[in-house]
Amino acid sequence: MAENPKGSEVKMTHATMKVLKCFLGQPRAELSGADITKTTKVFTGTLYPILLRLEAAGWLTSHWENIDPKEEGRPRRRYYRLTATGQRLATEAFNELGFVDGRLAWES
Amino acid sequence: MGELIFYVIGGLAAVIGAVALDLIRDQAKASTPRIAEWLRRRAVKRLPESLRERLDEEWAALLNETAGPLAKLGRAIGFLFSTHVIVDAEVNENLALMLEVQEVMRVFYRARNLLEDSMRSRHDLSQENKIVIVSALGIFDKLIEQYHNGDILDEHLMKLLDELRAYKNSKMKH
């Protein structure tokens, strides 16, 4: 478990690590749920609880796509981005688990 | 002759079967996105109210950009699973919070009893008991900071906290 600024803890499950790794690979990117599932192959059913939890913990932040759904004829996407705190804590968590550049140290 | 009839009937059955399968497949293809949308709505409806509006649009966008009826169906089943996990987590968090509030209440009553005893007996609080009261206040403050939400820390609890603070201010400064 990793600490977060809001007091509760982030469960470092395999799927959570995959999601965090996806964000750490492109720390400034804004990714939609579709982008994340495409990259991580994490099942939608697992992804959203993870995203909501990471956001509640302050590791991620999210905002709506800046479009008019009526004009575009489709619903707005929600974009997620790693916060500075999230980046620091995720990196620390990976280091604690023995990861170097997203791989287990003893693998590289 | 009998054999010929058998083959004719068999052939006809095969043709009818193939046509029927085609129709069923087309029907399923056409219906799957509708079923997926129905499942998405169902998943959204069961979400906690605070998340409903947000995930309604977010999941609609995700379903919209998912290509293929079967993939859409898979996503929609994923939404149902998400809802289940989210609702389950919320129940567990509420339970944990309830236990936490109960613990705080226990510490609060202990602190209040100590203060009342001290006021009644006109004896100063021992150092140990002062620590109990300061800890009680500390736990309350932490709880408030963590859940700065009026719905969670109800009026009753806030009133008790004010009461404890008043006790502390009136007695502990001596």
Interface residues (C-beta under 8 A of the other chain):
Chain A: K6 G7 S32 G33 A34 F43 T44 G45 T46 L47 Y48 P49 L52 R53 W64 E65 P69 R74 P75 R76 R77 R78
Chain B: L51 R54 L55 E57 E58 A60 A61 L62 N64 E65 T66 G74 R75 I77 G78 F79 L80 F81 S82 H84 V85 I86 A89 K142 E145 Q146
